[in-house]
Amino acid sequence: MRELTFSKIAKNEVIKNVHGLKDCCVDAFLYAVFKALGNVSFSFHGLYLSVSTENDDLLRLCAALVKKKYGKAARIQSENTNAFSGNVIFSAKFDAELMQTLGLTTRDEEGLLQLNSACKDFATCDECCRKAFLKGLFVSCGSVSVPFVSDDLTESAKTQRYHMEFVFSDEAFLRATQDVLQTFGLPFKQTYRKNSAVLYLKDSEKIADALALLSAPKARMELENVKIERDLRNNANRQSNCISANIDKAVEASKRQQSAIYALEKSGKLALLPSPLRQMANLRRDNPEATLDELANLANVSKSGARHRLARLVALAEEQAQGEKH
C-alpha cells in the first residue's frame, strides 16, 4: 500500500480539480507536465513523447486532455517498480506531433526534430493559463510538507517544517517558472541540490496561498489546522516552561529566605526584630513550600507587603554576614 503523504494528498486534489480548462489552459497544463517529465523516444513506429511518473492519475488526466482537444490517443502502461520508494512507475506514449504543437520541440535547418532548450514565457499569459501552468508543474515536479498532520496521513519524522518546492533539471525552465510565481506574489527562493535546481518556499502563509492558487482547498485547510494545532501546542509549552521557571525561582527564594532566618536566629538578632518581621520569619520557617500569596494570606498582608518583609530579612542576614567578615 502506498504511503499517504500530505504532498500526495495535495497533488491528488489538484488533479481531481483540473476540469473545465480552456483550450489555452490545456496547453499550459500539458506544457508544464511534458516539460518536467517528458522525453523524446524512438520505436519501430517512429518518434513519440514518453512521460513516466508514479502517479497514474496524472497520466490518465493528460491522456484525457490530449484526446479531448487533439483527438490523439495515448497508451498508458506500468513499467517497473521504483527500488527506492517501492511504488510502481507508469509511462504514457503521446503522439510526436504534440511536442511541436506545444513548443517542446523545434526543427533545425535540416528538418531534424530537436528538444527546444528555450522555455515559453507564461508570465505574460492570462491569469487562467498561468494557474494551469503552475498546476501542471506542481503535480509533475512539485512537493509540499508540513510539520505535523492528522492521524490519517503519515509524514517522515525528519519533516518538521513547512516546505514547498519545485525541482528542475533545466535552469531555463526554473527561471521561467520563477517569473510566473512572482506574478502571484509567491517569493520562492532558488538553491541547488546535486544535479538539480530547486525553487523553494518555507513561509506557511505563502504556502497556504499557493495551495489555494493550485485549487487544493482541502490541503490548504489541513495546513491551517496544522498551524493552529502547532500554535496551541507551542503556547502550552511556553506556559508550562514559564510555570516551571517560576516554581524554580520560588524554591530558590524560599531556600534563601530560610537560610537568612536561620542565620538571624542563630545570632540572636531575630528576637530583636520588629513584630511584623518576626511573624513573617516564623511563617516562612513553618511553611517552607508556601507561595508568596499563601504567606501574605497567613500574615493578613498584601503580596507586596509579604515580599518586602522577606526581602528585609534576607538583607539583614547579608548585612550580618558582611559585618562578621570585617
N, C-alpha and C positions, 0 to 999 in steps of 0.2 A: 504493500500500500504506500502511495506517495506521501511524503511528509507535507502536511498542510501548513505552509508558512504565510505570514502576513503579506509578503510580496506576491506569492502565487494567488492569494485571495484577491488582492488588488488587481492583478493582471486579468484574472478571470472575469472580474466585474467590468473592467474596461472593454474586454472582448464582447461580453454579453450586451453592453450598452452601445456598441458600434452598430448603429442601424439608421436607415433613412438618410444616408450620406448623399450629398450632391455629387454629380459626376466629377467635379473638380476635386472634391474632398476624397473621393475614392482613390483618385490618382495620388493625392498627397499621402494618404494612409499606406497604399501599396508601395509607394516610392520608399518610405521610411523602412518598412519591413524588408523589402528586397535589397535595399542598400545595406542594411545592417546584417542580414542573414543570407542573402543570395550569392550564388556563384555561377559562373558560366561553365557549363559542362557539355561534353560531346558523347554521342552514342552512334550506333549504326544508322539511326534515323536522322542524324544531324545535330545541330546546336539546340540547347534548351537551357532554361533557367532553373537551377536547383536550389531549393530552400530547405534547410534542416533545422529542427528545433525539438525540444522535449514537449512542447505544447501543441498537441494535435488539433485542439480547438482553434488555435490561431491559423493553422494551415487550412482548416475547413472554412474559416471565415474568408481568408484570402481567395480560396478557390471559388467560393460563392460570389464574391465581389467581381472577380475576373469573369466568371461565367455570365453574370447578370449584365455587365457593361460591355464586355468584348466578345461574348459568345464563345469563349475559349475554355475548354475543359482542362482540368488539372488532375493528375494522378497522385494520390497520397498513399504512402506505404511506410511500414516500420522498417528501420534499417538494422539497428543493433541496440545493445544496452550500454548506457554510459557507465564505465567501470568506476567512476568516482562517485556518482550520485545513485547509481542503481536504477535510474529511470530509463525508459525506452526512448530512443531517438526516432523521430518521424521525419520523413522527407516528402517533398512535393515537387513535381516537374511541371513547369509552366512553359508555354509557347515562347520561343526565342524572340518573336516579333514584339512581344510585350516589353522586353527590355529596352528596345529602341523607342517604342511609343512613350515609355515613361521617362526616357532620357538617361537610362542607366548605361547604355552603350552608344557608341558612335562608330562610323565607318571612316577609315583612313583614306588617303588618296588612292590607294589601290583597291578600295572597296572592301577591305577586311574589317570584320566586326571587332571592336575593342571596348574594354570597360572604360567608362567615362570617369577620369580622375577628378574632374570638377564636380561640384555639388550644386544642385538647384538652389536658388535664393528664395526660400519660403518666407523669409522675414518681411518681404514686401507684398505677400499674398493677402487675401481676405482673411479675417479672423477665423472663419469656419475651417479654412484649409490649414491654417497654422495649428489649430487644435487637432485636426485629423492627423497631421504630420506628427505631432507630439504623442498622440495615442499610439500610432504605429511604432514609433520609436520606443516608447515605454514597454510595450508588450514584447518587443524584439530584443532590446539590449539594455533595458532599464531594470531597476530593483528598488525596493523600499523596505526599511526595517524600523521597528520601534523598540524601546527598552523592555516593555512588558506588554503582553497581550492576554486576551481572555482565554479561559481554560480549553476552548475547542481549537486553539491554534498552538503550534509549537514553534519556538524560536531557538536558535543557538544560544547557549549560555554565554557565549562571548559577545553576543549582540546586545550591548547595554547602552545604546544611544539611538537618537533619531538620525536616520541616514537615508538619503535618496541619491541615486547615481545613474548615469548612462555611461556605458563602456564602448569605446570606438577603436578600431584598428586603423581608421582613416582620419587623420587630423583635419583635413579639409571638411569632412563631414561633421566633425566636432565643432569647428568654428561656425559653420552654417547653422547648426543646432543651437549654439550659444546665442546667436543673433535672434533666433525665434524666441528662445526663452526670455531674453531681455525685453522683448515687446510685451510680455505679460508680467514684467516686474519680478521675475524669478532670478535672483542673483547666484546662479550656480558658479562654483569655482572650478578651476582646472588643475589636474595633477596627472602624474604618470604612474602606471603600475605594470612592471615587467615590460611587455611589448605593446601595451595598450595605453591610450589616452583616456582620461576619465573626467567627466563633469559631475560634481557632487554638491549636495546641499545638506546642511545639518540643522538649519533653523526649523523647529517643529511647526511654527506658524506658517512659514512659507511652504513646507511640505504639505500641510493641510490644504493650502491654496492650490498647490499643484495637483493634488488628488481631486479636488473639485473641478479643476480645469480639464482633467482627464476623464470626467464623468464617472468617478468612483466615489459616490456619496457615502456608501456603507463603510468603505475603507477609511474615509475621512472621519466618519463618526466614531469608528473604532479607535483611531488615533486620538481624537478629542477625549474619548473615555479614558484612554491610557494616560493622557496628560493630567486629567482630573484626579485619577487614582494615584498617580505619581506625586502630584502636588499635595494631596491629602496625606500620603504616607510621609513625605518629606516634612510637612508641617508637624505631624505627630512625632516624628523623630526629633525635630528641633525642640518641641515642647518637652519631650522626655529627657533630652540632654540637658535642657535648661533646669528642669526639676532636679535631675541628678546632681548637676553642678551646685544648685542652691543647697541641697542636702549636705553635700560635701563641705560647703562653706560654713553651714550651720554647725556641723560636727566639729570642725576645726575651731570655730569661735567658742563653742562650749568648752572644749578642752583648754583653750587659752584662758577663759574666764575661771574655770575650776582651778587651774594652776595658780592664777593670781589670788584667788580667795584662800587657797591653802597656804600660800606664802604670807599673806597678811595675817592669817590666823596663827601661823607658827610664830610670827614675830610679836604677836600680842596687839598689833595695831588694829585688827578688825574690830575688837571690842570697843575701841576708842572712836570708831567712825560714827557719823550721824545715823539715826534710826533707819531712814529710808535706804541707806547703803547696806546696813547690816541685814535688813529684811530681804533685799534683793540677793545678797550673798547667800543667805540661808535657803532661799527659794531655788537658786541655781544649784547649790550643793545637794539639796534634797531631790531635785528634778533634773538630772544631768542631760536627759534626752528631750526635755521640753523645748518647744519652739519659742521664739521671741513673743509671739502673740499669746501663747499659753502662759508664759511668765508674766506678761503685762496683765492678763486677766486675774492671775493669782494675787498679784500685788495691787490690783484695782487701780492701775495707772494706764496711761496711753502707751502705745507701742514705742513711740519716740522717747517717752519718759523711761521705759524699761531699758531701751538701748543706751540712753545717756548714763544711767546708773551703772550698767555693766561695763561700759567704756571707762567710767570713772574708777571702778575697782581695778581694771587692768592697768590704767595709767598710774594709780597709786602704787601697785605692785612693781611696775617698771621703775618708778622713782626710787622705791625702796632698794631695788636691786642695784641701781646706779650708785646710790649712797653707800651701799655695802662695799662696792668695788673701790671707792675712794676712802 
